[in-house]
Protein backbone atom coordinates (compact mmCIF):
# COMPACT_ATOMS: atom_id res chain seq x y z
CA UNK A 1 0.00 0.00 0.00
CA UNK A 2 2.89 2.30 0.63
CA UNK A 3 3.84 1.95 -3.00
CA UNK A 4 0.35 2.89 -4.14
CA UNK A 5 0.41 6.16 -2.25
CA UNK A 6 3.51 7.44 -4.04
CA UNK A 7 1.77 6.64 -7.32
CA UNK A 8 -1.10 8.83 -6.22
CA UNK A 9 1.37 11.56 -5.35
CA UNK A 10 3.02 11.16 -8.74
CA UNK A 11 -0.25 11.49 -10.57
CA UNK A 12 -1.27 14.51 -8.50
CA UNK A 13 2.08 16.33 -8.94
CA UNK A 14 1.86 16.86 -12.70
CA UNK A 15 -1.75 18.03 -12.46
CA UNK A 16 -0.78 20.57 -9.81
CA UNK A 17 1.46 22.37 -12.25
CA UNK A 18 -0.01 25.70 -13.31
CA UNK A 19 -1.05 25.85 -16.96
CA UNK A 20 1.42 27.73 -19.16
CA UNK A 21 0.61 31.43 -19.26
CA UNK A 22 1.23 33.90 -22.01
CA UNK A 23 4.70 33.29 -23.45
CA UNK A 24 7.49 35.29 -21.84
CA UNK A 25 11.22 35.16 -22.06
CA UNK A 26 12.51 31.73 -20.97
CA UNK A 27 15.11 33.20 -18.65
CA UNK A 28 12.44 35.34 -16.96
CA UNK A 29 10.18 32.36 -16.48
CA UNK A 30 12.90 30.33 -14.83
CA UNK A 31 13.72 33.08 -12.36
CA UNK A 32 10.08 33.92 -11.55
CA UNK A 33 8.60 30.45 -11.02
CA UNK A 34 9.71 28.87 -7.76
CA UNK A 35 10.00 25.09 -7.53
CA UNK A 36 6.80 23.41 -6.33
CA UNK A 37 6.69 22.95 -2.57
CA UNK A 38 6.66 19.43 -1.24
CA UNK A 39 3.31 18.49 0.19
CA UNK A 40 4.32 16.39 3.17
CA UNK A 41 7.46 16.14 5.18
CA UNK A 42 8.86 12.63 5.12
CA UNK A 43 8.44 10.54 8.19
CA UNK A 44 11.20 8.48 9.58
CA UNK A 45 9.98 5.23 8.18
CA UNK A 46 12.10 3.91 5.27
CA UNK A 47 9.05 3.23 3.11
CA UNK A 48 8.03 6.86 3.27
CA UNK A 49 11.56 7.98 2.51
CA UNK A 50 11.50 5.86 -0.61
CA UNK A 51 8.14 7.34 -1.51
CA UNK A 52 9.47 10.89 -1.08
CA UNK A 53 12.58 10.28 -3.21
CA UNK A 54 10.59 9.57 -6.40
CA UNK A 55 8.63 12.76 -5.71
CA UNK A 56 11.87 14.75 -5.60
CA UNK A 57 12.99 13.08 -8.81
CA UNK A 58 9.59 13.85 -10.24
CA UNK A 59 9.91 17.51 -9.23
CA UNK A 60 13.18 17.72 -11.16
CA UNK A 61 11.47 16.03 -14.07
CA UNK A 62 8.59 18.48 -13.80
CA UNK A 63 11.08 21.40 -13.93
CA UNK A 64 12.59 19.82 -17.02
CA UNK A 65 9.08 19.38 -18.44
CA UNK A 66 8.30 22.98 -17.54
CA UNK A 67 11.49 24.10 -19.27
CA UNK A 68 10.62 22.13 -22.38
CA UNK A 69 7.07 23.51 -22.33
CA UNK A 70 8.44 27.04 -21.92
CA UNK A 71 10.94 26.45 -24.70
CA UNK A 72 8.14 25.11 -26.90
CA UNK A 73 5.97 28.13 -26.05
CA UNK A 74 8.87 30.46 -26.86
CA UNK A 75 9.43 28.63 -30.14
CA UNK A 76 5.74 28.84 -31.01
CA UNK A 77 5.79 32.55 -30.13
CA UNK A 78 8.83 33.10 -32.33
CA UNK A 79 7.23 31.11 -35.17
CA UNK A 80 3.96 33.05 -34.87
CA UNK A 81 5.88 36.35 -34.90
CA UNK A 82 7.78 35.19 -37.99
CA UNK A 83 4.50 34.20 -39.66
CA UNK A 84 2.96 37.57 -38.79
CA UNK A 85 6.03 39.38 -40.15
CA UNK A 86 5.92 37.24 -43.30
CA UNK A 87 2.22 38.02 -43.83
CA UNK A 88 2.93 41.71 -43.27
CA UNK A 89 5.77 41.65 -45.82
CA UNK A 90 3.60 39.75 -48.29
CA UNK A 91 0.79 42.27 -47.94
CA UNK A 92 3.28 45.14 -48.31
CA UNK A 93 4.70 43.53 -51.45
CA UNK A 94 1.20 42.90 -52.83
CA UNK A 95 0.11 46.48 -52.10
CA UNK A 96 3.30 47.89 -53.61
CA UNK A 97 2.91 45.77 -56.74
CA UNK A 98 -0.78 46.68 -57.00
CA UNK A 99 0.06 50.38 -56.65
CA UNK A 100 2.75 50.16 -59.33
CA UNK A 101 0.46 48.19 -61.65
CA UNK A 102 -2.26 50.79 -61.15
CA UNK A 103 0.13 53.64 -61.93
CA UNK A 104 1.38 51.80 -65.04
CA UNK A 105 -2.20 51.20 -66.15
CA UNK A 106 -3.05 54.89 -65.59
CA UNK A 107 0.06 55.89 -67.57
CA UNK A 108 -0.92 53.52 -70.37
CA UNK A 109 -4.47 54.86 -70.44
CA UNK A 110 -3.28 58.48 -70.55
CA UNK A 111 -0.84 57.71 -73.38
CA UNK A 112 -3.54 55.84 -75.30
CA UNK A 113 -5.96 58.73 -74.83
CA UNK A 114 -3.34 61.22 -76.03
CA UNK A 115 -2.58 59.11 -79.12
CA UNK A 116 -6.27 58.61 -79.86
CA UNK A 117 -6.82 62.38 -79.57
CA UNK A 118 -3.88 62.97 -81.92
CA UNK A 119 -5.24 60.37 -84.35
CA UNK A 120 -8.67 62.00 -84.26
CA UNK A 121 -7.05 65.38 -84.88
CA UNK A 122 -5.13 63.97 -87.86
CA UNK A 123 -8.28 62.30 -89.18
CA UNK A 124 -10.16 65.60 -88.90
CA UNK A 125 -7.31 67.37 -90.68
CA UNK A 126 -7.34 64.73 -93.43
CA UNK A 127 -11.12 65.00 -93.73
CA UNK A 128 -10.76 68.78 -94.05
CA UNK A 129 -8.03 68.35 -96.66
CA UNK A 130 -10.16 65.79 -98.47
CA UNK A 131 -13.11 68.19 -98.48
CA UNK A 132 -10.86 70.96 -99.81
CA UNK A 133 -9.48 68.68 -102.54
CA UNK A 134 -12.99 67.51 -103.44
CA UNK A 135 -14.09 71.13 -103.71
CA UNK A 136 -11.02 71.99 -105.81
CA UNK A 137 -11.73 69.03 -108.08
CA UNK A 138 -15.37 70.02 -108.41
CA UNK A 139 -14.26 73.55 -109.26
CA UNK A 140 -11.83 72.19 -111.84
CA UNK A 141 -14.56 69.96 -113.26
CA UNK A 142 -16.88 72.95 -113.42
CA UNK A 143 -14.16 75.01 -115.10
CA UNK A 144 -13.47 72.24 -117.62
CA UNK A 145 -17.19 71.90 -118.28
CA UNK A 146 -17.44 75.66 -118.80
CA UNK A 147 -14.47 75.62 -121.20
CA UNK A 148 -15.99 72.64 -123.02
CA UNK A 149 -19.29 74.49 -123.35
CA UNK A 150 -17.46 77.55 -124.67
CA UNK A 151 -15.56 75.42 -127.20
CA UNK A 152 -18.79 73.67 -128.21
CA UNK A 153 -20.44 77.05 -128.62
CA UNK A 154 -17.49 78.24 -130.72
CA UNK A 155 -17.68 75.09 -132.87
CA UNK A 156 -21.44 75.53 -133.30
CA UNK A 157 -20.94 79.19 -134.17
CA UNK A 158 -18.23 78.31 -136.67
CA UNK A 159 -20.44 75.62 -138.15
CA UNK A 160 -23.30 78.08 -138.44
CA UNK A 161 -20.99 80.58 -140.11
CA UNK A 162 -19.64 77.87 -142.42
CA UNK A 163 -23.18 76.80 -143.32
CA UNK A 164 -24.19 80.39 -144.04
CA UNK A 165 -21.09 80.92 -146.11
CA UNK A 166 -21.74 77.70 -148.01
CA UNK A 167 -25.36 78.74 -148.65
CA UNK A 168 -24.28 82.21 -149.83
CA UNK A 169 -21.65 80.78 -152.18
CA UNK A 170 -24.14 78.17 -153.44
CA UNK A 171 -26.68 80.92 -154.01
CA UNK A 172 -24.02 82.95 -155.87
CA UNK A 173 -23.12 79.95 -158.09
CA UNK A 174 -26.79 79.36 -158.77
CA UNK A 175 -27.31 82.95 -159.64
CA UNK A 176 -24.28 83.08 -161.94
CA UNK A 177 -24.72 79.57 -163.23
CA UNK A 178 -21.10 78.68 -162.80
CA UNK A 179 -19.77 75.62 -161.06
CA UNK A 180 -17.34 75.68 -158.21
CA UNK A 181 -13.67 74.99 -158.95
CA UNK A 182 -13.46 72.45 -156.26
CA UNK A 183 -16.46 70.23 -156.33
CA UNK A 184 -15.53 67.68 -153.88
CA UNK A 185 -12.07 67.55 -152.48
CA UNK A 186 -11.90 63.78 -152.37
CA UNK A 187 -12.97 63.04 -155.97
Phi and psi in degrees as GROMACS dihedral restraints (atoms count N, CA, C in turn):
[ dihedral_restraints ]
;  ai    aj    ak    al  type     phi  dphi    fc
    3     4     5     6     1   -63.6    20    10
    4     5     6     7     1   -32.0    20    10
    6     7     8     9     1   -73.9    20    10
    7     8     9    10     1   -30.1    20    10
    9    10    11    12     1   -69.9    20    10
   10    11    12    13     1   -36.0    20    10
   12    13    14    15     1   -63.2    20    10
   13    14    15    16     1   -43.1    20    10
   15    16    17    18     1   -62.9    20    10
   16    17    18    19     1   -31.1    20    10
   18    19    20    21     1   -63.5    20    10
   19    20    21    22     1   -39.9    20    10
   21    22    23    24     1   -63.6    20    10
   22    23    24    25     1   -40.0    20    10
   24    25    26    27     1   -64.8    20    10
   25    26    27    28     1   -40.1    20    10
   27    28    29    30     1   -63.1    20    10
   28    29    30    31     1   -42.2    20    10
   30    31    32    33     1   -71.4    20    10
   31    32    33    34     1   -29.1    20    10
   33    34    35    36     1   -77.3    20    10
   34    35    36    37     1   -35.1    20    10
   36    37    38    39     1   -59.9    20    10
   37    38    39    40     1   -48.3    20    10
   39    40    41    42     1   -65.2    20    10
   40    41    42    43     1   -33.2    20    10
   42    43    44    45     1   -74.5    20    10
   43    44    45    46     1   -18.8    20    10
   45    46    47    48     1   -79.1    20    10
   46    47    48    49     1   -12.1    20    10
   48    49    50    51     1   -63.6    20    10
   49    50    51    52     1   139.6    20    10
   51    52    53    54     1   -71.5    20    10
   52    53    54    55     1   146.3    20    10
   54    55    56    57     1   -65.8    20    10
   55    56    57    58     1   148.6    20    10
   57    58    59    60     1   -63.2    20    10
   58    59    60    61     1   133.6    20    10
   60    61    62    63     1   -89.3    20    10
   61    62    63    64     1  -167.2    20    10
   63    64    65    66     1   -58.1    20    10
   64    65    66    67     1   141.2    20    10
   66    67    68    69     1   -64.0    20    10
   67    68    69    70     1   134.1    20    10
   69    70    71    72     1  -128.9    20    10
   70    71    72    73     1  -179.1    20    10
   72    73    74    75     1   -65.0    20    10
   73    74    75    76     1   139.2    20    10
   75    76    77    78     1   -63.0    20    10
   76    77    78    79     1   -41.3    20    10
   78    79    80    81     1   -64.0    20    10
   79    80    81    82     1   -38.6    20    10
   81    82    83    84     1   -63.2    20    10
   82    83    84    85     1   -45.7    20    10
   84    85    86    87     1   -60.2    20    10
   85    86    87    88     1   -41.1    20    10
   87    88    89    90     1   -65.6    20    10
   88    89    90    91     1   -38.4    20    10
   90    91    92    93     1   -78.2    20    10
   91    92    93    94     1   -27.2    20    10
   93    94    95    96     1   -83.5    20    10
   94    95    96    97     1   -40.7    20    10
   96    97    98    99     1   -84.5    20    10
   97    98    99   100     1   118.5    20    10
   99   100   101   102     1   -79.9    20    10
  100   101   102   103     1   157.6    20    10
  102   103   104   105     1   -65.0    20    10
  103   104   105   106     1   148.8    20    10
  105   106   107   108     1   -65.6    20    10
  106   107   108   109     1   137.0    20    10
  108   109   110   111     1   -71.3    20    10
  109   110   111   112     1   148.5    20    10
  111   112   113   114     1   -76.8    20    10
  112   113   114   115     1   142.3    20    10
  114   115   116   117     1   -75.4    20    10
  115   116   117   118     1   -47.4    20    10
  117   118   119   120     1  -126.4    20    10
  118   119   120   121     1   146.7    20    10
  120   121   122   123     1   -81.7    20    10
  121   122   123   124     1   138.7    20    10
  123   124   125   126     1   -68.3    20    10
  124   125   126   127     1   141.3    20    10
  126   127   128   129     1   -84.0    20    10
  127   128   129   130     1   175.9    20    10
  129   130   131   132     1   -81.2    20    10
  130   131   132   133     1    -5.4    20    10
  132   133   134   135     1   -73.8    20    10
  133   134   135   136     1   142.7    20    10
  135   136   137   138     1   -66.5    20    10
  136   137   138   139     1   -28.0    20    10
  138   139   140   141     1   -68.0    20    10
  139   140   141   142     1   -38.7    20    10
  141   142   143   144     1   -71.1    20    10
  142   143   144   145     1   -34.4    20    10
  144   145   146   147     1   -63.4    20    10
  145   146   147   148     1   -39.8    20    10
  147   148   149   150     1   -65.6    20    10
  148   149   150   151     1   -37.0    20    10
  150   151   152   153     1   -67.8    20    10
  151   152   153   154     1   -34.9    20    10
  153   154   155   156     1   -74.6    20    10
  154   155   156   157     1   -36.2    20    10
  156   157   158   159     1   -58.0    20    10
  157   158   159   160     1   -46.6    20    10
  159   160   161   162     1   -62.2    20    10
  160   161   162   163     1   -30.0    20    10
  162   163   164   165     1   -67.0    20    10
  163   164   165   166     1   -40.2    20    10
  165   166   167   168     1   -65.8    20    10
  166   167   168   169     1   -42.0    20    10
  168   169   170   171     1   -62.3    20    10
  169   170   171   172     1   -37.7    20    10
  171   172   173   174     1   -67.4    20    10
  172   173   174   175     1   -36.1    20    10
  174   175   176   177     1   -66.6    20    10
  175   176   177   178     1   -36.2    20    10
  177   178   179   180     1   -68.5    20    10
  178   179   180   181     1   -36.7    20    10
  180   181   182   183     1   -66.1    20    10
  181   182   183   184     1   -38.3    20    10
  183   184   185   186     1   -67.0    20    10
  184   185   186   187     1   -34.5    20    10
  186   187   188   189     1   -66.2    20    10
  187   188   189   190     1   -39.0    20    10
  189   190   191   192     1   -65.1    20    10
  190   191   192   193     1   -43.1    20    10
  192   193   194   195     1   -61.5    20    10
  193   194   195   196     1   -42.4    20    10
  195   196   197   198     1   -62.1    20    10
  196   197   198   199     1   -42.5    20    10
  198   199   200   201     1   -62.8    20    10
  199   200   201   202     1   -41.9    20    10
  201   202   203   204     1   -67.1    20    10
  202   203   204   205     1   -38.4    20    10
  204   205   206   207     1   -64.1    20    10
  205   206   207   208     1   -44.5    20    10
  207   208   209   210     1   -63.5    20    10
  208   209   210   211     1   -40.4    20    10
  210   211   212   213     1   -64.7    20    10
  211   212   213   214     1   -40.7    20    10
  213   214   215   216     1   -64.3    20    10
  214   215   216   217     1   -41.7    20    10
  216   217   218   219     1   -63.1    20    10
  217   218   219   220     1   -42.9    20    10
  219   220   221   222     1   -63.4    20    10
  220   221   222   223     1   -40.6    20    10
  222   223   224   225     1   -64.2    20    10
  223   224   225   226     1   -44.6    20    10
  225   226   227   228     1   -62.2    20    10
  226   227   228   229     1   -39.6    20    10
  228   229   230   231     1   -62.4    20    10
  229   230   231   232     1   -46.5    20    10
  231   232   233   234     1   -61.7    20    10
  232   233   234   235     1   -43.6    20    10
  234   235   236   237     1   -63.9    20    10
  235   236   237   238     1   -42.4    20    10
  237   238   239   240     1   -66.4    20    10
  238   239   240   241     1   -37.2    20    10
  240   241   242   243     1   -64.7    20    10
  241   242   243   244     1   -40.3    20    10
  243   244   245   246     1   -63.8    20    10
  244   245   246   247     1   -43.1    20    10
  246   247   248   249     1   -62.8    20    10
  247   248   249   250     1   -42.6    20    10
  249   250   251   252     1   -63.2    20    10
  250   251   252   253     1   -42.8    20    10
  252   253   254   255     1   -62.4    20    10
  253   254   255   256     1   -43.3    20    10
  255   256   257   258     1   -61.2    20    10
  256   257   258   259     1   -44.7    20    10
  258   259   260   261     1   -62.6    20    10
  259   260   261   262     1   -40.7    20    10
  261   262   263   264     1   -62.0    20    10
  262   263   264   265     1   -45.5    20    10
  264   265   266   267     1   -65.1    20    10
  265   266   267   268     1   -39.4    20    10
  267   268   269   270     1   -62.0    20    10
  268   269   270   271     1   -46.0    20    10
  270   271   272   273     1   -66.0    20    10
  271   272   273   274     1   -37.1    20    10
  273   274   275   276     1   -61.2    20    10
  274   275   276   277     1   -46.5    20    10
  276   277   278   279     1   -63.2    20    10
  277   278   279   280     1   -42.8    20    10
  279   280   281   282     1   -62.6    20    10
  280   281   282   283     1   -46.1    20    10
  282   283   284   285     1   -63.3    20    10
  283   284   285   286     1   -41.8    20    10
  285   286   287   288     1   -63.9    20    10
  286   287   288   289     1   -45.2    20    10
  288   289   290   291     1   -64.4    20    10
  289   290   291   292     1   -42.3    20    10
  291   292   293   294     1   -62.9    20    10
  292   293   294   295     1   -41.2    20    10
  294   295   296   297     1   -63.4    20    10
  295   296   297   298     1   -45.0    20    10
  297   298   299   300     1   -64.9    20    10
  298   299   300   301     1   -42.2    20    10
  300   301   302   303     1   -62.6    20    10
  301   302   303   304     1   -39.5    20    10
  303   304   305   306     1   -64.4    20    10
  304   305   306   307     1   -42.6    20    10
  306   307   308   309     1   -66.6    20    10
  307   308   309   310     1   -37.6    20    10
  309   310   311   312     1   -65.2    20    10
  310   311   312   313     1   -41.7    20    10
  312   313   314   315     1   -65.2    20    10
  313   314   315   316     1   -40.0    20    10
  315   316   317   318     1   -65.0    20    10
  316   317   318   319     1   -41.5    20    10
  318   319   320   321     1   -60.8    20    10
  319   320   321   322     1   -45.9    20    10
  321   322   323   324     1   -60.5    20    10
  322   323   324   325     1   -45.1    20    10
  324   325   326   327     1   -63.5    20    10
  325   326   327   328     1   -40.5    20    10
  327   328   329   330     1   -66.8    20    10
  328   329   330   331     1   -40.8    20    10
  330   331   332   333     1   -65.1    20    10
  331   332   333   334     1   -42.2    20    10
  333   334   335   336     1   -61.2    20    10
  334   335   336   337     1   -44.7    20    10
  336   337   338   339     1   -62.5    20    10
  337   338   339   340     1   -40.9    20    10
  339   340   341   342     1   -63.6    20    10
  340   341   342   343     1   -44.2    20    10
  342   343   344   345     1   -66.2    20    10
  343   344   345   346     1   -39.5    20    10
  345   346   347   348     1   -65.2    20    10
  346   347   348   349     1   -38.5    20    10
  348   349   350   351     1   -64.7    20    10
  349   350   351   352     1   -41.8    20    10
  351   352   353   354     1   -63.9    20    10
  352   353   354   355     1   -42.6    20    10
  354   355   356   357     1   -61.3    20    10
  355   356   357   358     1   -43.9    20    10
  357   358   359   360     1   -62.8    20    10
  358   359   360   361     1   -40.4    20    10
  360   361   362   363     1   -62.1    20    10
  361   362   363   364     1   -44.7    20    10
  363   364   365   366     1   -64.5    20    10
  364   365   366   367     1   -42.4    20    10
  366   367   368   369     1   -61.1    20    10
  367   368   369   370     1   -42.5    20    10
  369   370   371   372     1   -63.2    20    10
  370   371   372   373     1   -41.1    20    10
  372   373   374   375     1   -62.6    20    10
  373   374   375   376     1   -44.1    20    10
  375   376   377   378     1   -64.7    20    10
  376   377   378   379     1   -40.0    20    10
  378   379   380   381     1   -62.1    20    10
  379   380   381   382     1   -41.1    20    10
  381   382   383   384     1   -63.5    20    10
  382   383   384   385     1   -45.8    20    10
  384   385   386   387     1   -61.7    20    10
  385   386   387   388     1   -41.9    20    10
  387   388   389   390     1   -61.0    20    10
  388   389   390   391     1   -44.7    20    10
  390   391   392   393     1   -62.1    20    10
  391   392   393   394     1   -41.1    20    10
  393   394   395   396     1   -63.3    20    10
  394   395   396   397     1   -45.0    20    10
  396   397   398   399     1   -64.6    20    10
  397   398   399   400     1   -39.9    20    10
  399   400   401   402     1   -62.0    20    10
  400   401   402   403     1   -43.7    20    10
  402   403   404   405     1   -64.5    20    10
  403   404   405   406     1   -42.3    20    10
  405   406   407   408     1   -60.6    20    10
  406   407   408   409     1   -43.2    20    10
  408   409   410   411     1   -65.0    20    10
  409   410   411   412     1   -41.5    20    10
  411   412   413   414     1   -63.5    20    10
  412   413   414   415     1   -39.7    20    10
  414   415   416   417     1   -63.9    20    10
  415   416   417   418     1   -41.8    20    10
  417   418   419   420     1   -63.5    20    10
  418   419   420   421     1   -42.6    20    10
  420   421   422   423     1   -61.2    20    10
  421   422   423   424     1   -43.4    20    10
  423   424   425   426     1   -63.4    20    10
  424   425   426   427     1   -41.0    20    10
  426   427   428   429     1   -64.2    20    10
  427   428   429   430     1   -44.1    20    10
  429   430   431   432     1   -62.2    20    10
  430   431   432   433     1   -42.8    20    10
  432   433   434   435     1   -62.1    20    10
  433   434   435   436     1   -42.3    20    10
  435   436   437   438     1   -62.1    20    10
  436   437   438   439     1   -45.7    20    10
  438   439   440   441     1   -62.3    20    10
  439   440   441   442     1   -40.0    20    10
  441   442   443   444     1   -63.8    20    10
  442   443   444   445     1   -42.1    20    10
  444   445   446   447     1   -63.1    20    10
  445   446   447   448     1   -41.2    20    10
  447   448   449   450     1   -62.8    20    10
  448   449   450   451     1   -44.1    20    10
  450   451   452   453     1   -64.2    20    10
  451   452   453   454     1   -42.0    20    10
  453   454   455   456     1   -61.2    20    10
  454   455   456   457     1   -43.0    20    10
  456   457   458   459     1   -63.1    20    10
  457   458   459   460     1   -39.7    20    10
  459   460   461   462     1   -64.6    20    10
  460   461   462   463     1   -42.3    20    10
  462   463   464   465     1   -64.0    20    10
  463   464   465   466     1   -43.4    20    10
  465   466   467   468     1   -63.4    20    10
  466   467   468   469     1   -40.9    20    10
  468   469   470   471     1   -64.9    20    10
  469   470   471   472     1   -43.8    20    10
  471   472   473   474     1   -62.4    20    10
  472   473   474   475     1   -42.1    20    10
  474   475   476   477     1   -61.9    20    10
  475   476   477   478     1   -45.5    20    10
  477   478   479   480     1   -59.5    20    10
  478   479   480   481     1   -42.9    20    10
  480   481   482   483     1   -62.8    20    10
  481   482   483   484     1   -44.8    20    10
  483   484   485   486     1   -63.0    20    10
  484   485   486   487     1   -39.3    20    10
  486   487   488   489     1   -66.2    20    10
  487   488   489   490     1   -42.4    20    10
  489   490   491   492     1   -63.0    20    10
  490   491   492   493     1   -42.9    20    10
  492   493   494   495     1   -62.3    20    10
  493   494   495   496     1   -44.8    20    10
  495   496   497   498     1   -63.6    20    10
  496   497   498   499     1   -40.0    20    10
  498   499   500   501     1   -66.3    20    10
  499   500   501   502     1   -41.0    20    10
  501   502   503   504     1   -63.9    20    10
  502   503   504   505     1   -44.7    20    10
  504   505   506   507     1   -66.2    20    10
  505   506   507   508     1   -41.6    20    10
  507   508   509   510     1   -62.6    20    10
  508   509   510   511     1   -40.5    20    10
  510   511   512   513     1   -65.2    20    10
  511   512   513   514     1   -38.1    20    10
  513   514   515   516     1   -65.1    20    10
  514   515   516   517     1   -43.3    20    10
  516   517   518   519     1   -65.6    20    10
  517   518   519   520     1   -37.7    20    10
  519   520   521   522     1   -67.4    20    10
  520   521   522   523     1   -39.5    20    10
  522   523   524   525     1   -70.3    20    10
  523   524   525   526     1   -37.7    20    10
  525   526   527   528     1   -86.3    20    10
  526   527   528   529     1   -24.5    20    10
  528   529   530   531     1    81.8    20    10
  529   530   531   532     1    12.2    20    10
  531   532   533   534     1   -92.7    20    10
  532   533   534   535     1   163.9    20    10
  534   535   536   537     1  -106.7    20    10
  535   536   537   538     1   150.7    20    10
  537   538   539   540     1   -67.3    20    10
  538   539   540   541     1   151.2    20    10
  540   541   542   543     1   -67.2    20    10
  541   542   543   544     1   -44.1    20    10
  543   544   545   546     1  -104.2    20    10
  544   545   546   547     1   111.2    20    10
  546   547   548   549     1   -82.6    20    10
  547   548   549   550     1   -66.6    20    10
  549   550   551   552     1  -133.3    20    10
  550   551   552   553     1   129.9    20    10
  552   553   554   555     1   -66.8    20    10
  553   554   555   556     1   -21.3    20    10
  555   556   557   558     1   -93.2    20    10
  556   557   558   559     1   -18.3    20    10
